[in-house]
Amino acid sequence: MAPLTTFHPFPRLPWELRNEIWKFSIRPLDLPGAHVFCVEERGLEDTKYKENDVHCARISLEPHFDEPDDTFLHNAVPARTLSSGPTGNPSLYLVDGGLWTACRESRAAMERAFKHQMWDPKRWAYPHYRAMQRIAWRRSRDFYISSSPAPIEPSPSRSPSPEYPPYPYVGLDTHLVPATGFFLSTSSSASFSPATEGTGKAEQPTAESKTFPHYFTVLPHQDLFIIRPSAWSPDSNDSYWQKLELGFPHWSPKMGFYGFGERNGLAIEFDPTWSKESKTHISEMIYDAVMHFADNGAVQTLWLIDYRLKPKDYMPTEKREPTRNQKAWYGGDGSRFVEVCSQFLEEGGEYLNWYYTEGIDGDNSAIAKGSCHSFIENFEWYHFGDIYERQSSGSDNFFSRFPPYVGILACLR
């Protein structure tokens, strides 16, 4: 057989072959993914959308409680390029998101892969989901008409939210329920103003700030969400976690999902400077998260990702791959977020002892002062020391540290 020396134009290939190429371009759906979202606390006067903001309603408590709110949360994607680390974006949603807008065939391939025709009718039972779909449709329509879409902000409602309908996925393969959203991005920095209340119109970007929608799809019941707060300050609002739980569109029960974090937990990227005394408010924020989620059981584990953790040279080969009982999520750049400690243990536990912390000397650097484990140890004894003291004293009353637990993930390549 003569070697192939030419490549026929893609549209001229048989449909069966084109469809196979599109399918191979989509991530394996049995691979639990890791997705990073930036979360920023903004004042009510900060009404302009920023580049890479995920387009959804503002995350506030007003729709849920009949009282005004002085701040809201907004989520965004951190970057458009695949790269690991605290400043990059290793999210799996960047791998195939472009297929939603590449052409009609690629979009159809994505809809078939994520089975939107099966899931969408079930989610339409949720009023909040219907409202979000209408908002997304209007924004997409504006883009294709003007090539410069502007977000349309729904008018805030001060009435309590209605009862959620019965959970619609009973008896189905629920870990593959998809959630799709989009953000607008430009080649230069640009901002967008929401619609003026009552007019349905918004400020149009200038010709220099032409925008394009970038779509992404996540699997909330299977994937890990990594929250990257833009700024946690001592003045952070007390309702931060409650807003995030109720309003984040890609896992909220009002959208038809299990809820915030669910069995996979929720991840935060660990900053080594958190161990400094000037950063004590970080410990308070994490404590607020533990206490909030302990009330409703929405999160079983609050993961801290330490990018400094590396496997020791003498780690056995079989330990380098996640075991059946070891949690792992995969990024789009080839990285893996692997469980090394699911809850606080003074000696580190089964997995952590095979790792070391870059920048800290000693064979036990993974649990030494300055490590993520050391931060968790100080956190646990400061906030829950009475529980551990009662356990160690052999008291007749048994007290167990309640979930969510604070665990550690390593980012491996």
Secondary structure by P-SEA (a helix, b strand, c coil): ccccccccccccccaaaaaaaaaaaccccccbbbbbbbbbbbcccccccccccccccccccccccccccccbbbbbbccccccccccccccccccccccccccaaaaaaaaaaaccccccccccccaaaaaaaaaaaaaaaaaaaccbbbbbbcccccccccccccccccccccccccccbbbbbcccccccccccccccccccccccbbbbbbbbbbbcccbbbbbbbcccccccccaaaaaaaacccccccccccccccccbbbbbbbbcccccccaaaaaaaaaaaaaaaaaccccccbbbbccccccccccccccccccccbbbbbcccccccccccccccccccccccccccccccccccccccccaaaaaaaaaaaccaaaaaaaaacccccccccccccccccccc
